[in-house]
């Protein structure tokens, strides 16, 4: 074996004379230390009482965050093993929207536990076999303890268990922002998801617009069951506040357009030029007149108003014609808002004036314009059956706004996961403590020989989450975990109260985690840990890895 390894090393160096080959012991040592290093960085961020990291950019810009996804994306990680773990955790966030820190912690703890046995001479393959057995047991336990709740896109909205959705959102948000703000944002993200919910269709979070206004405080963030456009009308005589509005959503050019091909118009006298100019103007005016005719047709009551929201341009002459008729007109609306407008107000978007009929109009009870410095915002509210909405984020500076937007994104994903899974899992470390006990009882019986050592290492690693939660809360981790284990042995599934350190029932306090997040962690973390443990050589050309 030694001779074969020597020849493999020589073969690599013959292929590249500058190649450095790191042997099995050094490779495992590097992988374990890289996992432990990333583990130590993120461990203190876990949970609602975790600490905050300060990220300083090259230009001196500062960002304060405790979101594992943000940290892993923006930290400059150079070690290849740490980069691999970070990519796994970031992929976890892309799939489920949460669980990045927990993934890193579980991988790091698995490597730490495996290191003990590796130092005693146990082979990596034996430990990996035990990991695989323990992973199956953990997934079995996860399926057995999930708590089904009534949260599907089918059926009436009243049948949805809103209280459970609030608990999931609150649990997720408290790990991102301070408790008071999390409790305020929880109903916002829950109601936003319920607003865009359509029977028989998957939940589409793109129908929830997140818009920010740099004013007031983060506690003034609100949900608008309608749409907020980040621009206003371009005519001084147009109304800035209107009620009972018909909404025309269109993609029609109401301005003078140049020809799409190179062309020229020749005239011999001023009269011909005047006729040409009038003909060009008449083409646009006829389109505007058709919009005005529709307004006169539907606005039979003086209290009714008419609003045109156009994706293309509206020139000053057309704006003046519309303003004289009391029509509010917005031009250059963003493409992404056109679909949202139809879902929020009803009706449908049209692409030509020939489609102008009362049936294509939507309705909003209130349309008004809000000016903030040089910026204008148009609010479309009080819609009849909104299926699109806007979360209006407010804050005094960019840091607060960015942190709130990241928290809202994670909260929306957490609620969406409940709709997808139809189930939740008890939080506060309850699942991990119960899973450790289940693996030690059942997993050891399923494994044979030295593979039992891998099962034990996996079971012990599952306790990393409750221990980190206790450490970050200033509690005695060993004492708190033992008390919770004793409660499980007595038949009471308990988590850990992070204020008192005593066992508590998460179903009573409403601390729930996403089923999908836990499942994805159990799928990915053991696989990455096993792959790192099975690395017996690291070959790198041109650089010395030991420096």
JOKA-V242579 format. One line per field, one symbol per residue. ss: DSSP state (H for helix, E for strand, - for the rest). psi: psi as a letter, one per 40 degrees, with the letter a starting at -180 (. if undefined). burial: # if it has 24 or more other C-alpha atoms within 12 Angstrom, else .. Layout:
BEGIN
ss: ???
psi: ???
burial: ???
END
This chain:
BEGIN
ss: -HHHHHHHHHHHHHH---EEEE-HHHHHHHHHHHHHHHHHHHH---------EEEE-----EEEE--HHHHHHH-----HHHHHHHHHHHHHHHHH---HHHHHHHHHHHHHHHHHHHH----HHHHHHHHHHHHHHHHHHHHHH-EE--------HHH--HHHHHHHHHHHHH----HHHHHHHHHHHHHHHHHH--------HHHEEEEEE----HHH-EEE--EEE-----------EEEEEEEEEE---E---------------HHHHHHHHHHHHHHHHHHHHHHHHHHHHH------EEEEEE---E-HHHHHHHHH--EEEE----HHHHHHHHHHH----E--HHH--HHH-EEEEEEEEEEE--EEEEEEE-------EEEEEE---HHHHHHHHHHHHHHHHHHHHHHHH-EEEE---HHHHHHHHHHHHHHHHH----HHHHHHHHHHH--HHHHHHHHH----HHHHHHHHHHHHH-----EE------EE-HHHH--EEEHHHHHHHHHHHHHHHHHHH----EEEE------
psi: dddddddddddddddhdehhhhaddddddddddddddddddedeehieeiiiihhhideeihhhiehddddddeighdhddddddddddddddddeeieddddddddddddddddddddeehidddddddddddddddddddddeihhiggieiiiddehgddddddddddddeediidddddddddddddddddehhheiihheeehhhiihgiaideehihhgbihhfiaifhdeiiehiighhhhhighhfihhiieihiihhieidddddddddddddddddddddddddddddgdhdeiihhhhhdaihidddddddddefhhhhifiiddedddddddeaaiiieieeehideeiaihdhhihhhgbeiihhhhifidgheiihhhhiieiddddddddddddddddddddddddfiiihafedddddddddddddddddiiaeddddddddddddeddddddddeefihdddddddddddddeehhiahheddeiiihdddefhiihdddddddddddddddddddeheihhhheihee.
burial: ........#..........###.#..###########################.........##########.##.....#############.#####################.##....#################.##..#########......###################..##################....############...##################..###################...........................##.######.##..##....#############.######.#########...##############..#..###.##########.......###################....#########################################.###.##...#######################...#..######.##....######..#######.###############################........
END
